[in-house]
Amino acid sequence: MNQGDYPDWAELPPELTSSILHRLGGIEILENAQRVCTSWRRVCKDPSMWRKIDMSNPHRGDSCHHELDKMCRHAVDRSQGALVEIEIWRVATYELLSYIADRSSNLRSLKLALCYQIASEGLREILVKLPLLEVLETSYCALSAESVKVIGQSCPNLKSFGKNCEGYRRPRNECDDLALAIAETMPGLTRLQLFGNRLTDVGLKAILDGCPNLEYLDLRQCFNVNLVGDLEKRCSERIRVVRRPDDSTHDYPFDATVHDMDSSEDDDYLYDISDEEDDIAPADEFDDDLSGASDHSDLDHFD
């Protein structure tokens, strides 16, 4: 193939470029894709590109929190209120989530993982501002049963809920508070993931009674559940997909090591949160001029 036979990616129709770039995460777009050429930059600045924001890059270390916070805020600004889905790993703080909630009244899906810097009460305070939420997933984040109850009452459209934590086989530490809160306030759930939860058969029965529309139930590493007899029959007859306590964790995106000691996780534990808001760089930090681009007149920098 001659050099002239290669496609000119800069000349692709905007809708095709958008379809391609949508397969990247927010970090990749802001750091790399938008710097390729002016035409890609135009596409990357369109609010429709930011209806869904993925800030789940698992390769970023803790030292990048401040940088990722700035990038996430910038992505939210670019959505111009059209954001409907966002996923954040590690960097979610009370300040960042408040920033998102205040600018994203149409948010339908929020997924948080490994966000140790926000307390249960703080997360609850933010989520009550998002009554249109349909999907809420928290993995290794502080979220008490009382907060779950308030969230369920404030977000009546919830269809999918996840509260994942480390699985402990011993000692037999039982607690049905979270399961009872879900059963009481989330009747519309079709999908529920409780990886590593401490619920017992009592809590599971309450969920089956309170959430009659469940189609997917993940109970992996919920070692206090004895899924036999009538309980097993109810699950198999009513729920299309049931992941059992000892089922494979090959598709679980986090560390699935089973612990045989007392759990260090306490759903009511309040993580330390700095009272000082991080200094946020101007929104145009990611609007640097493109080296080599022939036309910069359309690059409207954010103030």
C-alpha positions as CSV (number, residue, x, y, z in Angstrom):
1,M,0.0,0.0,0.0
2,N,1.3,3.4,-1.0
3,Q,1.5,6.2,1.5
4,G,-1.3,8.0,-0.3
5,D,-3.6,5.0,0.2
6,Y,-3.8,5.4,3.9
7,P,-6.9,7.2,5.2
8,D,-6.7,10.7,6.4
9,W,-8.2,10.4,9.9
10,A,-8.5,14.2,10.1
11,E,-10.9,14.1,7.2
12,L,-13.4,11.6,8.6
13,P,-17.0,12.9,9.0
14,P,-17.6,14.3,12.5
15,E,-20.2,11.7,13.3
16,L,-17.8,8.9,12.5
17,T,-15.0,10.5,14.5
18,S,-17.3,11.0,17.4
19,S,-18.3,7.3,17.3
20,I,-14.6,6.3,17.4
21,L,-13.6,8.6,20.2
22,H,-16.6,7.6,22.3
23,R,-14.7,4.3,22.8
24,L,-12.0,6.1,24.7
25,G,-12.2,7.2,28.3
26,G,-12.3,10.9,29.4
27,I,-8.7,10.8,30.4
28,E,-7.5,9.5,27.0
29,I,-9.6,12.2,25.2
30,L,-8.3,15.1,27.3
31,E,-4.7,14.0,27.4
32,N,-4.3,12.6,23.9
33,A,-7.1,12.4,21.4
34,Q,-8.1,16.1,21.3
35,R,-4.5,17.1,20.6
36,V,-4.3,15.0,17.4
37,C,-5.7,17.7,15.0
38,T,-8.1,20.6,14.9
39,S,-11.0,18.5,13.5
40,W,-10.7,16.0,16.3
41,R,-10.5,18.9,18.8
42,R,-13.8,20.3,17.5
43,V,-15.4,16.9,18.1
44,C,-13.9,16.5,21.5
45,K,-15.3,19.9,22.6
46,D,-18.9,19.1,21.6
47,P,-21.1,18.6,24.6
48,S,-22.5,15.4,23.1
49,M,-19.1,13.8,23.6
50,W,-19.5,14.2,27.4
51,R,-22.9,12.7,28.1
52,K,-21.0,9.8,29.5
53,I,-17.7,10.4,31.3
54,D,-15.3,7.5,32.3
55,M,-12.7,8.4,34.9
56,S,-11.9,4.8,35.8
57,N,-8.3,4.5,34.6
58,P,-7.0,1.7,36.8
59,H,-3.3,2.5,36.0
60,R,-3.3,5.9,37.6
61,G,-1.7,6.0,41.1
62,D,-2.8,7.9,44.1
63,S,-0.3,10.7,43.3
64,C,-2.5,11.8,40.4
65,H,-5.6,12.6,42.4
66,H,-5.3,16.4,42.0
67,E,-4.7,16.1,38.3
68,L,-7.6,13.7,37.8
69,D,-9.9,16.0,39.9
70,K,-9.2,18.9,37.5
71,M,-9.8,16.7,34.5
72,C,-13.1,15.4,35.8
73,R,-14.4,18.9,36.5
74,H,-13.3,20.1,33.0
75,A,-15.1,17.1,31.5
76,V,-18.3,18.0,33.4
77,D,-18.0,21.6,32.3
78,R,-17.8,20.4,28.7
79,S,-21.0,18.5,29.0
80,Q,-22.9,21.8,29.6
81,G,-25.5,20.0,31.8
82,A,-26.0,17.1,29.5
83,L,-24.1,14.5,31.6
84,V,-26.1,11.3,32.2
85,E,-23.5,8.8,33.2
86,I,-20.2,9.0,35.1
87,E,-17.8,6.5,36.6
88,I,-15.0,7.6,38.9
89,W,-12.2,5.6,40.5
90,R,-10.2,6.7,43.5
91,V,-10.5,10.5,43.2
92,A,-14.1,11.2,44.2
93,T,-14.3,13.7,47.1
94,Y,-17.2,15.5,48.6
95,E,-16.1,18.7,46.8
96,L,-15.8,16.9,43.4
97,L,-19.2,15.1,43.7
98,S,-20.9,18.3,44.8
99,Y,-19.5,20.0,41.7
100,I,-20.9,17.3,39.5
101,A,-24.3,17.2,41.2
102,D,-24.7,20.9,41.0
103,R,-24.1,20.9,37.3
104,S,-25.7,17.6,36.3
105,S,-29.4,17.6,37.2
106,N,-30.1,14.9,34.6
107,L,-27.6,12.4,35.9
108,R,-28.9,8.8,35.6
109,S,-25.9,6.7,36.4
110,L,-23.2,7.1,39.0
111,K,-20.5,4.5,39.6
112,L,-17.8,5.0,42.3
113,A,-14.9,2.8,43.2
114,L,-12.1,2.9,45.8
115,C,-13.1,6.4,46.8
116,Y,-11.9,6.5,50.4
117,Q,-11.9,10.2,50.8
118,I,-15.7,10.7,51.2
119,A,-17.8,9.8,54.2
120,S,-21.1,8.0,54.1
121,E,-23.0,11.2,55.3
122,G,-21.3,13.3,52.6
123,L,-22.2,10.9,49.9
124,R,-25.8,10.7,51.1
125,E,-26.0,14.5,51.1
126,I,-24.9,14.6,47.4
127,L,-27.1,11.8,46.2
128,V,-30.3,13.3,47.4
129,K,-29.7,16.1,44.9
130,L,-29.9,13.5,42.1
131,P,-33.5,12.2,42.2
132,L,-33.4,10.9,38.6
133,L,-30.6,8.4,39.3
134,E,-31.4,4.9,37.9
135,V,-28.0,3.3,38.5
136,L,-25.8,3.6,41.6
137,E,-22.8,1.5,42.2
138,T,-20.3,1.9,45.0
139,S,-17.3,-0.4,45.5
140,Y,-15.1,0.0,48.5
141,C,-16.7,3.3,49.5
142,A,-18.2,4.2,52.8
143,L,-22.0,3.9,52.7
144,S,-24.0,3.0,55.8
145,A,-27.4,1.3,55.9
146,E,-29.0,4.5,57.1
147,S,-27.6,6.4,54.2
148,V,-28.8,3.7,51.8
149,K,-32.3,4.1,53.2
150,V,-32.3,7.8,52.6
151,I,-30.9,7.4,49.1
152,G,-33.6,4.8,48.3
153,Q,-36.3,7.2,49.4
154,S,-34.7,10.2,47.5
155,C,-34.0,8.3,44.2
156,P,-37.3,6.4,43.4
157,N,-36.2,5.6,39.9
158,L,-33.3,3.3,41.0
159,K,-33.1,0.2,38.8
160,S,-29.6,-1.0,39.6
161,F,-27.7,-0.8,42.9
162,G,-24.3,-2.1,43.9
163,K,-22.5,-2.1,47.3
164,N,-19.3,-4.1,47.0
165,C,-16.7,-4.8,49.7
166,E,-14.1,-7.3,50.7
167,G,-15.3,-10.8,51.3
168,Y,-14.5,-12.4,54.7
169,R,-15.2,-16.1,55.4
170,R,-14.2,-16.0,59.1
171,P,-15.2,-15.0,61.7
172,R,-18.9,-15.2,61.0
173,N,-19.7,-11.5,61.2
174,E,-23.4,-11.1,60.3
175,C,-25.3,-7.9,59.6
176,D,-28.6,-7.5,57.7
177,D,-28.9,-3.8,58.1
178,L,-28.0,-2.9,54.5
179,A,-30.2,-5.7,53.0
180,L,-33.2,-4.5,55.1
181,A,-32.6,-0.9,54.0
182,I,-32.6,-2.0,50.3
183,A,-35.7,-4.1,50.8
184,E,-37.5,-1.3,52.4
185,T,-36.7,1.6,50.0
186,M,-35.7,0.2,46.6
187,P,-38.7,-1.8,45.3
188,G,-37.9,-1.0,41.6
189,L,-34.5,-2.7,41.4
190,T,-33.9,-5.1,38.6
191,R,-30.2,-5.5,39.3
192,L,-28.4,-5.8,42.7
193,Q,-24.8,-6.5,43.4
194,L,-23.7,-7.1,47.0
195,F,-20.2,-8.6,46.6
196,G,-18.7,-9.5,49.9
197,N,-21.7,-8.4,52.0
198,R,-22.4,-9.7,55.5
199,L,-26.1,-10.3,55.0
200,T,-27.7,-13.6,56.1
201,D,-30.7,-15.6,54.9
202,V,-32.9,-13.2,56.8
203,G,-31.6,-10.2,54.7
204,L,-31.9,-12.1,51.5
205,K,-35.5,-13.1,52.2
206,A,-36.3,-9.4,52.9
207,I,-34.7,-8.4,49.5
208,L,-36.8,-11.1,47.7
209,D,-39.9,-9.8,49.3
210,G,-39.1,-6.1,48.8
211,C,-37.6,-6.2,45.3
212,P,-40.0,-8.3,43.2
213,N,-38.6,-7.2,39.9
214,L,-35.0,-8.5,40.3
215,E,-33.5,-10.0,37.2
216,Y,-29.8,-10.1,38.4
217,L,-28.5,-10.8,41.9
218,D,-24.8,-11.0,42.7
219,L,-24.1,-12.6,46.1
220,R,-20.5,-13.7,45.5
221,Q,-18.4,-13.9,48.7
222,C,-21.6,-13.3,50.8
223,F,-20.6,-16.3,52.9
224,N,-23.3,-15.9,55.5
225,V,-26.0,-16.8,53.0
226,N,-27.0,-20.5,52.8
227,L,-28.6,-20.7,49.4
228,V,-30.4,-24.0,49.7
229,G,-34.0,-25.3,50.0
230,D,-36.8,-22.9,49.7
231,L,-34.5,-19.9,49.5
232,E,-32.6,-21.4,46.5
233,K,-35.9,-22.2,44.9
234,R,-37.3,-18.7,45.2
235,C,-34.1,-17.2,43.7
236,S,-33.9,-19.6,40.8
237,E,-37.6,-19.3,39.9
238,R,-37.8,-15.5,40.1
239,I,-34.4,-14.2,39.2
240,R,-32.9,-14.8,35.8
241,V,-29.2,-14.6,36.9
242,V,-28.0,-15.5,40.4
243,R,-24.3,-15.3,41.3
244,R,-23.8,-17.6,44.3
245,P,-21.4,-17.0,47.2
246,D,-18.8,-19.4,45.9
247,D,-19.1,-18.6,42.2
248,S,-16.1,-17.6,40.1
249,T,-14.9,-14.0,40.4
250,H,-13.0,-14.0,37.0
251,D,-15.1,-11.1,35.7
252,Y,-14.9,-9.0,38.9
253,P,-12.8,-5.9,38.2
254,F,-11.3,-5.6,41.7
255,D,-9.2,-7.7,44.0
256,A,-11.3,-10.7,45.0
257,T,-9.0,-12.2,47.7
258,V,-11.1,-13.9,50.4
259,H,-10.0,-13.0,53.9
260,D,-10.2,-15.2,56.9
261,M,-9.9,-12.6,59.6
262,D,-12.1,-9.9,61.1
263,S,-13.3,-7.4,58.4
264,S,-11.6,-4.0,58.5
265,E,-14.5,-2.5,56.7
266,D,-17.3,-0.8,58.7
267,D,-20.1,0.6,56.7
268,D,-20.5,3.4,59.3
269,Y,-16.8,4.3,59.2
270,L,-16.1,7.9,58.3
271,Y,-13.1,8.5,56.2
272,D,-11.1,11.7,56.9
273,I,-12.0,14.5,54.6
274,S,-9.9,17.6,54.2
275,D,-11.8,20.8,55.1
276,E,-9.8,22.7,52.5
277,E,-11.0,22.6,48.9
278,D,-8.2,21.7,46.5
279,D,-6.9,24.5,44.3
280,I,-8.6,24.0,41.0
281,A,-6.7,25.1,37.9
282,P,-8.5,27.2,35.3
283,A,-10.7,25.2,33.0
284,D,-8.6,26.0,30.0
285,E,-5.6,24.0,31.2
286,F,-6.6,21.2,28.8
287,D,-7.2,23.7,25.9
288,D,-3.6,24.1,25.1
289,D,-2.8,25.1,21.5
290,L,-2.3,22.3,19.1
291,S,1.2,22.1,17.8
292,G,1.2,21.7,14.0
293,A,-2.6,22.5,13.6
294,S,-3.2,24.8,10.7
295,D,-6.3,26.5,12.0
296,H,-6.5,27.7,15.6
297,S,-9.2,30.4,15.1
298,D,-12.0,28.0,16.3
299,L,-10.4,26.9,19.5
300,D,-12.6,28.8,21.9
301,H,-10.8,28.6,25.2
302,F,-12.7,28.3,28.5
303,D,-12.4,31.2,30.9
